[in-house]
Amino acid sequence: MKILVCISRVPDTTSKINFIENETQFDKSGVQYIINPNDEFGLTRAMWLKEKQNCEVHVISVGSVDTDPILRKALAIGADQAFRVDIKPMDANQVAREISDFIKINDYKLIIAGRESIDYNGGMVPGMIATLINANYVSNCVSLEVNQSNFKATRETDGGKENISGTLPLVIGGQKGLVEEKDLIIPNMRGIMMSRKKPLTIIEAKYQTFQTDTVKYEKLPPKGAVKLVNPEKINDLIDLLHNEAKVI
């Protein structure tokens, strides 16, 4: 069995976010990029499945040459092959169609993606892929076991969890819980050296058009001043929550 892990390139969470050109473009200057954390949880789970079932793990991303370093990191973590669709991703539909066509050609039965990227938080690509390739789909996935052509998975729901079983092909939108943060694989020197010899294949994009466009970005408004209330004056706190914060 071959497992395909979808990887996206996102700004490091410590990076300062700014916008340019009348708030229509993301300012990339000085920004460090990482593997999307939700994707990295999925990649680590794929490595566990690889050890158990002796399968191959491939990674794919849609992006320009700037995406290659994170694909090389995925290879250093343990992926066997990497693929990059050579086009700047403009919307979720475009990304999903590019990856879906690749899946159909290569007959992957298990596709692991992050539930959403931490930059745009769209959460649309995994579900779109599942629809386009006619596969089962588990969102917000926090547990996954595969036995030949069958799977058992657990997804988070509001206030609880849902256990699901079914047959491959399967697409999951993974998140923390597939593995814990302490279990994420840090590439060692041997992995980094081996990653340089592993194939990173560039794929020509098929879809040059997109269906959505960014009109404008807006930052969150600055936080307001904090009001301290004497713990002995509980009525003052209730009044502020009711009349100013309007939360009760």
Steps between C-alpha positions, in 0.01 A plus 500: 500500500611854425406786732485856370546784748397850391741767622453876505752777569391749765662787692660410830265581786763737642512709181360852498217523248462811282322584176600719205349646182192646668461195725457265201832309522682319778838655581753216479804701604673355805250215534619148582300206361424157645297190421139566595470349854182304419679348199799411716278306741368311198848436362616356831196271509584387147852412616354285777281319246805455278686321780202276579398408146817545297333745261636800311432859606491773236448871559353760266466876505365761261734796478802670349867415549479668844311189615792263438667546844194374687471203264866424564426514873215250448747272319745541789224399743463176306278542193620298200412736215384859461297669228435868437236638265677803355252785542423764761186379681220754466200325654390171659319377190810536284717316754245220546466443124877484447548249782193295404623452143836384635326252734289353219807440283701336780221306674557602862259338747583707809538877482594688815460878513482751781149608591599858410807716448583741780534799266161511323312244714280409205459132586363426151768308309471152664122485455525619141761234422280228649208615284708520182648149540182347648664393827386478861584808706566551871541859618662614827665158520684421826554126462561273201570129461515316168481124448537402135198666330314590822540794733391614844512869581389743768397857437442784744148637522350780705516367853623152417646252251359280225642158412481409131586189300497435128700399197766670293540726308501755780586866539548644849529853628742439786595705802672475837397167649605289203827526689601724785745787467764306691483227234574727203813386319797738497726424201845379601819545298464159334144582394606838362784346298274224365231751403738656247506173306125440507296605195316832497294501182363819347156467339363741244179665618177431312275767648610856435168660595339539839151574627564737790709810548624684808345845526663620820666382819419651839687465826317448823435829681744579782403369839325748722617611842451258787274606784583364843216448743534478875411138589283632783284697252342214309203715397736732309635200306149382414408852384806517270435157352137588437519860377846529341612153396138395439577136565233442763 
